Amino acid sequence: PNLKYVPNSNFIQVLIITLKMKSVIVATLIGSAAAFAPASQVSRGTALNAKKTGPNLKYVPCISTDDLPAPGSATSGVAGGLAICIAVDQKGAVYALGDKCPPVNQPLSFGKVTDDGTIADPVLGTKFSLKTGEVVSWCPTGLGKLVGGLFDPVGVPTYPVKAKGKTVEVQVDVNYKANFEAEYWSGVLDAQGKANGKYY
């Protein structure tokens, strides 16, 4: 007998929908990565720009010591207006890193702290050194190779960290956020706003 395989039309529809969904996910990730690609800074020469100030390094509260994660994991906090990843290695040592993973800026605090002194990006698999923030392994997963191949490897910042009483403090530039925002004008939509962004 001459038997032919005739695919089920439901199977074909499910296959087409799955392929479309995967295509949308890949396109979204590539678009997100492109949005965070380095770009030349446009000069914003307007009287509404705020004045920049020099760096001012200070230890500021980030999280409570009660909120420290278990060894081998991480959590997020905010110190001086900056997103911080607080990671604890298997031996109990505490590290503070920037909480934005290059190239698409997902939270590093969702990552896994590994035995080799690194923390792994939860989506693309990039491993960053807990001590230096440097890249140990850049986007090694399948999706990571696709997205990460479009960008040069970039590490994350690291910060000194200490416990003070019931608080974990991180040393950051407390002027960083204000200096970043100084590039943008404020008070534009408020008829009562001053040119420096303050109010009467």
N, C-alpha and C positions, 0 to 999 in steps of 0.2 A: 504494500500500500504506500501511496505517496502522501505523506503527512506534511502539512505546512504549519509553521508556527504563525499564528495570527495574534499580534499583541492586543491585549485588552485596552479598550479606549480609555477607561478610567486610569489605568497605569500610565498611559501616555500623557494624559492631562496632568496627573500628579507630577510626573517627571518634568514637564514643561514649566509648571508653577514653581517647582523646586529650583530649577535652573534660573528662572527669572528672579526669584528671591535672593539666590546667591549672587547674581549679577548686581542687584540693587545694593546688597551689603558691601560688596567689593567697591562699587562706585562711591558709596557713601564714605567708606574708610579712606579711599584715595582723595576724595574731595575734602574731607576733614584734615588730612595730612597736608594737602596743598594750602589750606587756609592758614596753617601755622608755619609754613615755610618762611625762611628768612627773606625779608624784602628790604629794599632800600628805604631808609627813613625819610619821609617828606618833611621839609622844613615848614614849621607852622609859625611864621613870623607875624604875630598879631599882638596887639596891646593887651589882649585878654589872657595871654599865657601867664601862669604863675611863675614866680622866681624859684629856681632850683637852689637847694641847699646842699652842703657837703655831707658825706656819710657820717653817721652817728651810731656806732656799734654799742648795743646794750643787751644785757640779758633781760628778756621779757617772758612773762608766763605763757605757757603753751597749752599744757593739759595738767590735770590733777594726777598725782602719783597713783591714785586709785584706778585711773583709766589706762595705766600702762598695759600694753598687750602682753599676752603670754609669750614666752620664748619661742622664736621661730615665726613671729607674725608682726604686723604693723598696724598703726592706727593714724588718723589724721588729726591735725590741730591747726590753730592759727596763732602766729606770733608776729606782732608788728604789722598786721595786715597781710602777711604772706602765708600761703598754704604750705604747711609743714607735714612731712611724713615722719612719725616717730616709730623706729624699728627696733626690735629687741632680738639679738641673735640667740642661738641655742645655749650660750654660756651666761646669758642675762645682761650682756653689755647693751647699753642704749645708744642709739644713733639718731641724728636729725638730718634729714635730706629735704630738698625741694619736692613737693608732692605732685609735680607735673612731669609725666613721662614723655620724652621726645619719641617719635616725631608727632604724635597726635594728642598729646597732653591728657591722657587718661590718668586717674589718680594712682600714684605709686603705692599709696597706703593700702590698696587692694591687693598688692603683690605678696609673694611668699618669700620669707627670709630663708635662705638656703645654708647648708653646712659649710659652703666654701667662702663665706664672708661676703655674700652678695644678696641683693634683693631682686627678684625677677618681676618684670612688667607683666601684669596679668593677662594682657591681650596679645601683644606681639612677642613676648618672651625675652626681651632684652634684659640682660643682667647688668646691674650697676654695683660697683664696690660700695660697701657700707661706709668704709673709712674715707674714701676720696671722691665718691660720686662718679668716677670714670667708668666708661663702658668696658665691660669684661667680655660680653658677647652681644653683638648687635642683631636684633630681629631674626633669631634663628628658626622660627617656626615657618610653616608654609605661607601663611598670610603675612607674617612678619617680613619674609624675604621679598614679597611682592611690594608691600608698602615701604618698608625700610630701605629697599634698594633705590628709592627715589631721593633719599637724603643721606647726608654725611652723618656718621655717628656723633652724637652729642651727649655728654654726661649731664648729671644733675648737680645742683649746688649742695654742699654739705655745710652744716653749722655746728659750732660747739654747743654742747648740751650739758646741763647739770641739774641736780635735784636741790631744791631749796624748800625746806619744810615739807608740805604736802603738795608741792607744785614742781612740775618739770619745766625748767626755763631753757630757752634757746637764745643764743646770741645772734641777733640780726641787725641790719641797718634799719633803724626805725624811721629814717627819712626816705627809704627806697620807694615805698608806695606813693608818697607825696611827690617825689621827683618824677616818677613815672607818669602820674596824673598831671604834672605841670605842663606836659606837652599838649594837653587838651584844655579848651576853655570851658568855663562853667558860668552859670547864671544867664545863659543866652535866652532861655524861655521865660525867665522871671523878670518882669518889668521893674521890680524893686531891687534886683541884684546889682552889686557893685562890679566893676571891671575885674576885680581880683577874685570873684566868686563868692565873696562874703555878702552878708545882708545888712541893710540899714537897721 
